[in-house]
Every structure is written in C-alpha cells, then in structure tokens.
Amino acid sequence: MSYFTLVTRSFQDVLITEEGIDTVQFLEATDGFINMFDLFGSPAFAVVQNDLKTNVQKIRLRYNTDPSVNRTLQALMILETSKPEKPIATEAVLWLTRLLHPTEELESSFRQSYDLTLSPYHSFFVRPMFHLAVKSMPWRQDFYKTIGMLDDSNINDMKDWIVALKKIVLVLQQLFESNPEYTKRLV
C-alpha cells in the first residue's frame, strides 16, 4: 500500500472550478503532504514541516472567519486583500505555492527549488536549517520504498498525485502573476 492511498485527501481530489481552488480540500491535501515528512525519520525535516504547518494554520484561521465566503483560495485572497490589515493568509498561500512547487529530482531539486524560491526571504539563521533538511533527503530508491512505491500501480498513483499538485501550483502561480495587488503589502 502506498502513502498516497493513506492520505485523507489527495491533490487529485482537490476541486478546481471557475471560482477557484477549494480551500478546505487544498488544506487537507497539504496536510497529507506535510505528514509525508514523518516517514523520512529525520528531525531535520521539522523545520520544513513547521513552516508548512504555520502557513496552513494561517489560511485555516482566515477561512474560519467566514467559511461560506472563503470557500476558495481565490475568494479568500480577494476578500483579504480588500481589507486594510496585512493579508496574512494570502502571504501563506504564496509561501505554500513556493514550498509545494514540485520538481523532478529529490535532493538537488529541493535545494534548487529552495534556493530559487525561499532562500532570498529567509534569514541567515534559517537558511542552514533548510539546507540540512535538504541534505537529509533519502536516496530516490529509499524514498520510493518508504512511501510504498513498490509496483507500477503505486508509481502511477504518485505520478497522478504530482500532476495534480503541479496543476494546483500552476493555477496559484498564474493567480499571483495576474494579480500583483495580492502581494504588494507583503514583506
């Protein structure tokens, strides 16, 4: 049995409509992604997990202020950026978009992804912790074994999961590109 059959919600099951990406479903799928780091058995991933969990929590807090209005990430960000306070959940969506950006290789791609997307925003003290987590990445063969990628069916589950994740990330990236006002008040 693969890890992808155990998660509460897969990225394939996140509804994307004309109105946007379902907030609750996206957060549930992201929780499943975060929990995958537990399988690596390395405390180095705690920093990455905490960063992801903090961003999920910020979005959930905003969602819970009015679930009917915040039912999609897009609606949540539109509402939040119309308010005078800092758009904390929008910032969290931006960070999750950067953190969830899937890549093809493990250690080298995590390092490259981190260096291109997050490193410029992290302090001198945080960067080494992320680099330690990246160095703790298991070999691809060990990683696949850990998450239950033992046959073609499991490999196809993982490929479907990655394709769905890439689609969500692309929608969010395009959303931020076409709406620069979402990030203008972010630090």
Backbone torsions as a table, in degrees:
resi	resn	phi	psi	omega
1	MET	NA	131.8	-178.3
2	SER	-88.5	161.4	178.0
3	TYR	-57.6	-35.9	-174.5
4	PHE	-68.1	-19.2	175.8
5	THR	-86.0	-10.6	-177.5
6	LEU	-96.2	-20.5	-176.5
7	VAL	-68.5	149.0	179.8
8	THR	-61.4	-43.5	178.5
9	ARG	-142.8	132.9	177.7
10	SER	-91.9	159.1	176.1
11	PHE	-63.9	-24.5	176.2
12	GLN	-64.9	-24.5	-176.2
13	ASP	-94.8	7.7	178.2
14	VAL	-85.7	119.4	-177.0
15	LEU	-73.1	127.8	174.3
16	ILE	-121.8	116.5	-179.6
17	THR	-119.7	-176.0	175.6
18	GLU	-61.4	-29.6	179.6
19	GLU	-76.0	-23.9	178.0
20	GLY	138.0	-164.4	-177.3
21	ILE	-91.6	126.0	-179.7
22	ASP	-58.6	122.0	-174.9
23	THR	-63.1	-52.5	-176.3
24	VAL	-62.2	-45.6	-179.0
25	GLN	-63.5	-40.3	177.6
26	PHE	-61.9	-43.8	-179.3
27	LEU	-66.7	-39.0	177.7
28	GLU	-64.3	-42.6	178.4
29	ALA	-65.8	-38.1	178.3
30	THR	-66.5	-37.4	174.6
31	ASP	-57.5	-42.4	178.2
32	GLY	-61.7	-40.0	176.4
33	PHE	-63.2	-45.3	-179.1
34	ILE	-60.5	-43.1	-178.4
35	ASN	-66.4	-21.4	178.4
36	MET	-60.2	-31.9	-179.0
37	PHE	-62.9	-24.4	176.8
38	ASP	-61.4	-29.5	-177.7
39	LEU	-69.3	-20.5	-178.0
40	PHE	-74.5	-21.5	177.1
41	GLY	67.0	23.9	-179.9
42	SER	-119.5	127.4	178.2
43	PRO	-65.8	-14.2	179.2
44	ALA	-62.1	-25.3	-178.5
45	PHE	-80.4	-6.9	179.5
46	ALA	-59.0	-37.5	180.0
47	VAL	-63.8	-44.9	179.5
48	VAL	-64.8	-46.7	179.4
49	GLN	-60.2	-44.3	-179.6
50	ASN	-62.5	-39.7	178.4
51	ASP	-62.7	-46.6	178.1
52	LEU	-62.6	-46.5	-178.7
53	LYS	-61.8	-40.0	179.4
54	THR	-62.0	-42.5	179.3
55	ASN	-67.3	-40.2	176.5
56	VAL	-61.4	-43.3	-179.7
57	GLN	-61.6	-40.4	179.3
58	LYS	-62.8	-40.8	179.2
59	ILE	-68.4	-42.1	179.2
60	ARG	-61.7	-41.0	179.0
61	LEU	-60.0	-45.1	179.1
62	ARG	-66.0	-44.2	179.1
63	TYR	-55.7	-45.7	-176.1
64	ASN	-67.6	-15.4	176.6
65	THR	-66.9	-29.2	177.7
66	ASP	-165.9	82.2	-176.2
67	PRO	-55.5	-34.7	-177.7
68	SER	-69.1	-34.3	179.4
69	VAL	-82.4	-36.4	-174.9
70	ASN	-93.9	27.7	-173.7
71	ARG	-69.7	-20.1	171.9
72	THR	-119.4	154.7	177.8
73	LEU	-61.3	-37.4	-179.2
74	GLN	-64.9	-44.4	178.6
75	ALA	-63.9	-40.8	178.6
76	LEU	-59.4	-45.0	-178.5
77	MET	-71.5	-37.3	177.5
78	ILE	-60.8	-48.2	-179.9
79	LEU	-63.6	-46.0	-175.6
80	GLU	-65.5	-40.2	-178.8
81	THR	-73.9	-12.2	176.0
82	SER	-83.7	-9.9	-179.1
83	LYS	-92.7	155.1	-176.1
84	PRO	-72.0	-25.0	-178.0
85	GLU	-76.5	164.6	-179.8
86	LYS	-59.3	133.9	-179.1
87	PRO	-78.1	80.3	-173.1
88	ILE	-64.7	-43.4	179.9
89	ALA	-69.1	-36.3	176.8
90	THR	-62.8	-41.7	176.4
91	GLU	-61.7	-40.4	179.0
92	ALA	-65.1	-38.6	176.4
93	VAL	-62.6	-41.9	178.0
94	LEU	-59.6	-47.0	-179.6
95	TRP	-64.2	-42.2	178.9
96	LEU	-64.5	-37.9	176.9
97	THR	-58.5	-42.5	179.1
98	ARG	-69.9	-41.8	-178.3
99	LEU	-71.1	-31.6	-176.7
100	LEU	-89.1	-3.3	-177.9
101	HIS	-58.7	108.7	-175.1
102	PRO	-74.9	147.4	178.1
103	THR	-132.8	169.4	-171.8
104	GLU	-84.3	-39.0	-178.5
105	GLU	-99.2	160.9	-177.2
106	LEU	-83.5	-89.0	-173.2
107	GLU	-58.2	-51.1	-175.9
108	SER	-65.2	-38.7	-179.2
109	SER	-74.7	-36.0	174.5
110	PHE	-60.8	-43.0	179.6
111	ARG	-63.9	-47.5	-179.9
112	GLN	-63.0	-44.1	178.8
113	SER	-59.8	-46.6	-179.9
114	TYR	-62.2	-47.9	-178.0
115	ASP	-60.2	-36.9	-177.4
116	LEU	-81.3	-32.2	-171.4
117	THR	-107.8	-39.8	-171.8
118	LEU	-111.3	-35.0	-175.1
119	SER	-51.0	-42.9	-180.0
120	PRO	-60.0	-20.2	-176.4
121	TYR	-100.1	-8.8	-178.8
122	HIS	-97.2	151.7	-178.8
123	SER	-75.3	169.8	177.7
124	PHE	-57.4	-29.0	-177.5
125	PHE	-82.8	-30.4	-176.7
126	VAL	-81.9	-37.6	-177.3
127	ARG	-51.8	-47.5	-179.4
128	PRO	-61.5	-32.1	179.2
129	MET	-66.7	-40.3	177.6
130	PHE	-67.3	-39.2	178.5
131	HIS	-65.6	-35.5	175.8
132	LEU	-63.9	-42.2	178.2
133	ALA	-62.6	-41.8	179.4
134	VAL	-62.8	-41.9	178.6
135	LYS	-67.1	-19.9	179.2
136	SER	-84.8	-2.2	179.1
137	MET	-59.0	135.3	177.5
138	PRO	-72.7	163.6	173.0
139	TRP	-62.4	151.3	-177.0
140	ARG	-52.8	-46.3	-178.8
141	GLN	-61.0	-43.2	178.3
142	ASP	-67.8	-39.0	178.3
143	PHE	-61.0	-48.6	179.5
144	TYR	-59.4	-42.3	179.5
145	LYS	-63.8	-41.8	-178.9
146	THR	-61.5	-39.3	-178.1
147	ILE	-94.5	9.5	172.1
148	GLY	83.9	25.5	178.6
149	MET	-84.9	78.4	-172.0
150	LEU	-106.4	-15.0	179.1
151	ASP	-147.7	176.6	-176.5
152	ASP	-60.9	-35.1	178.9
153	SER	-62.1	-44.6	178.3
154	ASN	-66.1	-40.0	178.3
155	ILE	-62.2	-40.5	177.9
156	ASN	-65.6	-36.9	174.8
157	ASP	-58.3	-46.3	-179.2
158	MET	-64.9	-43.1	179.2
159	LYS	-61.4	-42.6	178.0
160	ASP	-62.2	-40.8	178.8
161	TRP	-61.8	-44.9	-179.3
162	ILE	-66.7	-42.5	178.2
163	VAL	-59.9	-44.8	179.2
164	ALA	-64.0	-41.7	178.0
165	LEU	-62.7	-44.6	178.7
166	LYS	-59.7	-39.2	179.6
167	LYS	-63.2	-44.6	179.4
168	ILE	-63.3	-46.3	180.0
169	VAL	-61.5	-41.8	179.1
170	LEU	-62.2	-43.2	177.7
171	VAL	-59.6	-44.6	-179.3
172	LEU	-68.2	-41.4	178.1
173	GLN	-60.4	-44.7	178.8
174	GLN	-64.7	-36.1	178.0
175	LEU	-62.2	-45.6	179.2
176	PHE	-67.9	-38.1	178.9
177	GLU	-64.8	-39.7	-177.3
178	SER	-85.6	-6.5	179.7
179	ASN	-132.7	70.5	-177.6
180	PRO	-61.5	-18.4	178.2
181	GLU	-65.4	-21.1	179.5
182	TYR	-65.8	-28.7	-174.9
183	THR	-112.5	-0.7	-175.7
184	LYS	-66.5	-24.9	179.1
185	ARG	-98.2	7.1	179.8
186	LEU	-85.6	148.2	179.6
187	VAL	-81.2	NA	NA
